[in-house]
Amino acid sequence: MELGWNGLPFRPISHHYLSLFTEKVYKIPVAIADDCPNRRGLKGMKPCVFCDEWGSAAHSESFSIELKEQILKYKEQIQKRYKAQQFLVYFQAYTNTFLKLQSIEQHFKTALEFDFVKGLVVGTRPDCLSKGVLDLWSATNEQRPVFVELGVQSFNDQQLLFMQRGHTAEDSIQAIHKIHAQSPKVDIGIHLIFGNPGETDDDVIAAARICNDLPITNVKLHHLHVLKNTPLEELHNQGQFTPVDFETYRQRVRVFLEHLSPEIFVQRLAAYSSRWNELVAPQWTVNKMKTHQGIVDHLREMNSFQSKHFVSKNPQQSALRMKLDWQSQATQRI
């Protein structure tokens, strides 16, 4: 089992949160949005091929519960399981900036009524960032930290077309710089999906190098998996899409991490299907901890670590890289 980030060959997001809050924090996933530009069909867009009817919500029942009740309900569950005391409210489902600004502001105020809420995490996409939203993030950040998780998914336009995202790689890059320029204190993270058709190691290396040049603090990795009642299920049934196997996926993660800056934290190594009965393929998506541990084991077997092939540009990066290298070697000796 892992003993904190010192036992890992990469920098987990928990270390980032610990430096900000001095104690461990846990996310309370909530749902306030039930739509997005794709599902609305704006500008001819179609639903993303991987998105099910719950829009990535952790709890499908959330859509019928008021926000305050969601926070208290899921906080109690997490607290019992982990003895947690500090929390971040994670606006997770669908596109949370696809609501009226007044509604978003009210939801933020509701979440911040609780003393145990130490910050807000907002999931959204590159093409839903109005000036009003950025101003709200900045103002809220003066009260408690705001973390943005941007659904970039890929920096390859062909892959974005396959996923039917409705935005380009350049849209994502510009959106990240826009957030940083107008709301410089807001913490930016991005989601990336590996396992697209035709994907190569060169693609994930290119993604890592783009990440290194962006003002982001963290990345969350997923693999493209098939859920029921999604466009991807139809493609899978027609033999037009085959999910990535575990051996290939963990190689992709290793190659990505080896080229990723040591300054960037890692939120997650793979996707996880919380509603296992909706999963079509691949079956290894069901077991969250086994998948995570399998990737970590692969990194260790390959004597690999985050930033192994990264060229440091300053003393801080060099020091972090050396620490990761040392930890990787120390773990091997154990």
FENRA-V781448 format. One record per residue. N is the residue number from 1. SS is DSSP state (hx for helix, st for strand, lp for the rest). NEAR is the number of other ideal C-beta (glycine too) atoms within 12 Angstrom. D_CENTER is the distance of its C-alpha to the mean C-alpha in Angstrom with 1 decimal. Layout:
n={N/N}
ss={SS/SS}
near={NEAR/NEAR}
d_center={D_CENTER/D_CENTER}
//
This chain:
n={1/2/3/4/5/6/7/8/9/10/11/12/13/14/15/16/17/18/19/20/21/22/23/24/25/26/27/28/29/30/31/32/33/34/35/36/37/38/39/40/41/42/43/44/45/46/47/48/49/50/51/52/53/54/55/56/57/58/59/60/61/62/63/64/65/66/67/68/69/70/71/72/73/74/75/76/77/78/79/80/81/82/83/84/85/86/87/88/89/90/91/92/93/94/95/96/97/98/99/100/101/102/103/104/105/106/107/108/109/110/111/112/113/114/115/116/117/118/119/120/121/122/123/124/125/126/127/128/129/130/131/132/133/134/135/136/137/138/139/140/141/142/143/144/145/146/147/148/149/150/151/152/153/154/155/156/157/158/159/160/161/162/163/164/165/166/167/168/169/170/171/172/173/174/175/176/177/178/179/180/181/182/183/184/185/186/187/188/189/190/191/192/193/194/195/196/197/198/199/200/201/202/203/204/205/206/207/208/209/210/211/212/213/214/215/216/217/218/219/220/221/222/223/224/225/226/227/228/229/230/231/232/233/234/235/236/237/238/239/240/241/242/243/244/245/246/247/248/249/250/251/252/253/254/255/256/257/258/259/260/261/262/263/264/265/266/267/268/269/270/271/272/273/274/275/276/277/278/279/280/281/282/283/284/285/286/287/288/289/290/291/292/293/294/295/296/297/298/299/300/301/302/303/304/305/306/307/308/309/310/311/312/313/314/315/316/317/318/319/320/321/322/323/324/325/326/327/328/329/330/331/332/333/334}
ss={lp/lp/lp/lp/hx/hx/hx/lp/lp/lp/lp/st/hx/hx/hx/hx/hx/hx/hx/hx/hx/lp/lp/lp/st/st/st/st/st/st/lp/lp/lp/lp/lp/lp/hx/hx/hx/hx/lp/hx/hx/hx/lp/lp/lp/lp/lp/lp/lp/lp/lp/lp/lp/lp/lp/lp/lp/hx/hx/hx/hx/hx/lp/lp/hx/hx/hx/hx/hx/hx/hx/hx/hx/hx/hx/hx/hx/hx/hx/hx/lp/lp/lp/st/st/st/st/st/st/lp/lp/lp/lp/lp/lp/lp/lp/lp/hx/hx/hx/hx/hx/hx/hx/hx/hx/hx/hx/lp/lp/lp/lp/lp/st/st/st/st/st/st/st/st/lp/lp/lp/lp/lp/lp/hx/hx/hx/hx/hx/hx/hx/hx/hx/hx/hx/lp/lp/lp/st/st/st/st/st/st/st/st/st/lp/lp/lp/hx/hx/hx/hx/hx/hx/hx/lp/lp/lp/lp/lp/hx/hx/hx/hx/hx/hx/hx/hx/hx/hx/hx/hx/hx/hx/lp/lp/lp/lp/st/st/st/st/st/st/st/st/lp/lp/lp/lp/lp/lp/hx/hx/hx/hx/hx/hx/hx/hx/hx/hx/hx/hx/lp/lp/lp/lp/lp/st/st/st/st/st/st/lp/lp/st/st/lp/lp/lp/hx/hx/hx/hx/hx/hx/hx/lp/lp/lp/lp/lp/lp/lp/lp/hx/hx/hx/hx/hx/hx/hx/hx/hx/hx/hx/hx/hx/lp/lp/lp/lp/lp/lp/st/st/st/st/lp/lp/lp/lp/lp/lp/lp/hx/hx/hx/st/st/st/lp/hx/hx/hx/lp/lp/hx/hx/hx/hx/hx/hx/hx/hx/hx/hx/hx/hx/hx/hx/lp/lp/lp/lp/lp/lp/lp/lp/lp/lp/lp/lp/lp/hx/hx/hx/hx/hx/hx/hx/hx/hx/hx/hx/hx/hx/hx/hx/hx/hx/hx/hx/lp}
near={9/22/11/14/28/20/24/34/41/47/35/31/34/29/31/28/32/19/19/25/24/11/18/26/34/32/36/39/35/42/37/40/34/23/25/33/31/33/27/19/14/19/11/10/24/23/30/35/34/44/40/30/21/28/36/41/32/28/27/23/19/31/23/14/19/19/35/23/19/34/37/24/24/33/32/18/19/28/19/12/11/19/11/25/18/29/36/40/44/39/45/37/36/36/41/45/39/32/29/18/23/13/22/34/23/19/31/35/22/24/39/29/18/25/13/26/38/31/36/43/40/47/38/45/41/35/30/36/38/21/16/21/36/32/21/34/41/23/24/32/27/15/20/32/32/41/42/47/42/45/45/42/44/42/39/31/22/18/33/32/22/27/41/28/38/32/35/23/30/18/27/38/28/20/35/37/23/28/41/25/18/26/32/17/26/38/36/43/37/44/39/49/44/45/42/39/25/17/33/22/21/16/29/38/28/25/42/38/24/29/42/29/20/33/29/40/34/37/45/40/44/37/39/42/41/34/36/24/21/34/27/35/26/19/24/25/17/12/8/15/28/23/34/32/19/32/17/26/35/35/29/37/46/38/33/47/45/34/33/44/39/39/33/43/36/43/34/30/40/40/38/26/32/22/23/17/13/24/28/29/29/28/17/31/33/24/19/19/17/19/30/30/22/25/40/33/25/29/35/27/18/21/20/34/38/44/38/30/24/32/16/22/16/14/12/15/23/19/16/29/33/20/27/40/27/18/33/33/18/19/26/19/10/11}
d_center={23.0/20.8/22.5/19.9/18.2/21.7/21.7/18.6/18.8/15.5/14.4/12.1/10.4/13.3/15.7/14.3/14.7/18.0/19.3/18.7/20.0/22.2/21.3/18.4/16.3/14.6/12.5/14.6/12.9/15.2/16.1/18.2/17.8/19.0/19.1/17.6/19.5/19.2/20.7/23.2/24.3/24.5/26.0/26.4/22.7/22.0/19.2/16.4/17.7/15.0/14.8/17.0/19.1/16.8/14.0/11.2/13.0/13.2/16.9/19.0/21.8/19.9/21.2/24.7/24.3/24.7/21.9/24.0/24.8/21.1/20.4/23.5/23.2/19.7/20.5/23.6/22.0/19.5/22.4/24.7/22.5/21.3/24.0/21.4/22.8/20.2/17.3/14.6/14.7/11.4/12.4/10.1/12.4/13.3/13.7/14.5/16.5/18.6/20.9/24.0/23.5/26.0/24.0/20.7/22.9/24.6/21.5/20.4/24.0/23.9/20.9/22.5/25.8/24.7/25.4/22.9/20.0/19.2/16.6/14.5/10.8/10.8/8.6/10.6/11.6/13.7/17.0/17.1/17.8/21.3/23.2/23.7/20.0/19.6/22.9/21.7/18.6/21.0/23.6/21.3/20.0/23.7/23.8/20.5/17.4/14.9/11.2/9.7/6.2/7.6/7.5/9.3/9.1/12.1/14.7/17.4/19.3/20.9/17.7/16.6/20.0/19.8/16.6/18.6/15.9/18.8/17.7/18.2/16.6/19.0/17.9/14.3/16.0/18.5/16.1/14.4/18.0/19.2/16.9/17.8/21.5/21.9/19.8/19.8/19.0/15.8/12.8/10.4/6.9/5.6/4.0/7.1/9.3/12.4/15.6/17.0/20.8/22.5/19.7/21.0/20.3/21.3/18.5/15.8/18.0/18.3/14.5/14.5/17.5/16.2/13.3/16.1/18.1/15.6/15.5/11.9/11.4/8.1/5.8/3.3/6.1/7.7/11.4/13.3/15.1/17.9/18.3/21.6/22.7/20.4/21.7/20.2/22.5/25.4/24.7/24.3/27.6/29.3/28.5/26.5/23.2/22.9/19.6/19.0/20.7/19.3/21.4/20.3/16.6/16.8/19.0/16.4/13.9/17.0/18.1/14.9/14.8/18.5/18.3/15.4/16.8/17.4/16.5/12.7/10.9/8.6/6.2/6.7/9.3/9.5/9.3/11.7/14.2/15.2/18.1/19.7/22.6/20.7/19.4/21.6/20.4/19.7/20.9/19.1/15.9/17.8/18.1/14.9/16.8/19.0/16.3/14.7/18.2/19.3/16.9/18.0/21.5/21.3/20.3/23.2/25.6/25.0/25.5/22.1/19.8/17.2/19.2/22.2/23.0/21.8/24.8/24.7/25.8/26.8/28.0/24.8/22.8/25.7/25.9/22.3/22.6/25.9/24.5/21.9/24.7/27.0/24.7/24.2/28.0/28.7/26.6/28.5/31.8/30.9}
//
